[in-house]
Each structure stands twice: as structure tokens, then as C-alpha cells.
């Protein structure tokens, strides 16, 4: 769950810090392969966590439990999406040429639909009779995205705007209930 955050943080520190050491091309290939594997592993783990939180909500009849895990689902999906937007999609576009651009654009369209549904779900309470049905509606395209054979999204302007809105989202999260860490 936090591996994507650590990876992004590592990437930002690497970009912002002047480099003193020089790496050999062989070392760079090994490092790139390890980084690629770490990103794939982080994405797979995020997908598993999302499915776990989804199941916690739909298999519970306790409204408080549903609300806590629903909030965790929203937070995790938003964090995961930003990670894909900042790391995966630019890599598609930079290293895979026109095919990468096509893949990134396709995933951006999928994510846009998912984010629209996520926004609706985020503003709901677990006591709302449409809470679980809305989560199931959100899960359907997300499940398709997760189980796609190549199983990321925002254009740069939207990413910057999303990052500018992050402090407000953090404040809102402080007022939401989440499950105890021991239950994750």
C-alpha cells in the first residue's frame, strides 16, 4: 500500500537532488528493471487492497464498518490513480511511442469514468440505501481495468490542479472515519 508512495517519494528525491555519483550503464539497466518490477508489484498490491476494501463494504451489514472501509476504498483508489498518473502514464508515453500514447489515452478514458463514479460515492453515507449499489456500479469498470491484460491518466494541467487540491482533500480526510490499522 505504501510502496507506491515510497517509490514516488524516491523518484522525486532523485530528481530534485544533485547527483554526485555516476552509475554505469549496466547498473542503470539493473536499477531500471528493479524499478519496473517494484512499480508493477505496487500496482498489483494496490489492486488487491482495493478489492479487499470493496469486499469489506459489500459483505458487511454494519453501517460504521461500511463507512470506514468505504472511506478507505475512496482514499486508496484516489491515491492509486494519482500514482498511475504521475509515474505510469508518462512512462507509457515517453518510452513506448505512439502505442504508449494510445495506451495512456485509453486508460485515461477509463479512469475518467471511474473518477466520476468515485466522486458520487465519496459524498454518500453508508446509511444511504444506494451506498452499496453505487459502490458496485463503481467497481464494475474498475474491475475491468484491474483485470485488463496489461493491467494509468491525467493530463499535466489536471495533475497540477489535483495536487493543488490535495491539502483540502487531506483536511476532509481528517474528518472522515477510517478502519483501525489492525483491521487493514
C-alpha positions, 0 to 999 in steps of 0.5 A, a space after each residue: 500500500 505504501 510502496 507506491 508512495 515510497 517509490 514516488 517519494 524516491 523518484 522525486 528525491 532523485 530528481 530534485 537532488 544533485 547527483 554526485 555519483 555516476 552509475 554505469 550503464 549496466 547498473 542503470 539497466 539493473 536499477 531500471 528493471 528493479 524499478 519496473 518490477 517494484 512499480 508493477 508489484 505496487 500496482 498489483 498490491 494496490 489492486 488487491 487492497 482495493 478489492 479487499 476494501 470493496 469486499 469489506 463494504 459489500 459483505 458487511 451489514 454494519 453501517 460504521 464498518 461500511 463507512 470506514 472501509 468505504 472511506 478507505 476504498 475512496 482514499 486508496 483508489 484516489 491515491 492509486 490513480 494519482 500514482 498511475 498518473 504521475 509515474 505510469 502514464 508518462 512512462 507509457 508515453 515517453 518510452 513506448 511511442 505512439 502505442 504508449 500514447 494510445 495506451 495512456 489515452 485509453 486508460 485515461 478514458 477509463 479512469 475518467 469514468 471511474 473518477 466520476 463514479 468515485 466522486 458520487 460515492 465519496 459524498 454518500 453515507 453508508 446509511 444511504 440505501 444506494 451506498 452499496 449499489 453505487 459502490 458496485 456500479 463503481 467497481 464494475 469498470 474498475 474491475 475491468 481495468 484491474 483485470 485488463 491484460 496489461 493491467 494509468 491518466 491525467 493530463 499535466 494541467 489536471 495533475 497540477 490542479 489535483 495536487 493543488 487540491 490535495 491539502 483540502 482533500 487531506 483536511 476532509 480526510 481528517 474528518 472522515 472515519 477510517 478502519 483501525 490499522 489492525 483491521 487493514 
